[in-house]
Amino acid sequence: MMIGTTLRLLTKRPELLLNYVSAYSTLARDEFVLARTRLARRAIAGAVAFAALLAFLILAGVALILGSGTAQPYAVWTLVTVPGFMLLICIAASAFALAKDAAPQREAFADQLQRDLHAFRGALETHR
């Protein structure tokens, strides 16, 4: 049924069909670019979180070694602050990488196709 409708539209109103094909290709390209951008941002945030976690573990180990060998109380805050800062960066980057997008979801191609097919049929019925 869809093929017959498309063929009738192609013979009677080819510019309408070409406009829809152009609009669908633009929609697909926009959704692909948006998905690629979101994936790249999440990958970068994940890499930053992983690097910050490794830095935290290394700095925490160094802080434990230095803290056990020193008896100076004023140096303890530094030994806690530096690894703690890396832990905060790790938590923030992880939250950014795992966060759901606040942007509204785009319409699915199937829904758009059904609405357009209905519009095609309506256009054919009015031009008979």
Helices and strands as residue ranges (DSSP letters): H 2-12, H 14-69, G 73-75, H 76-98, H 109-126
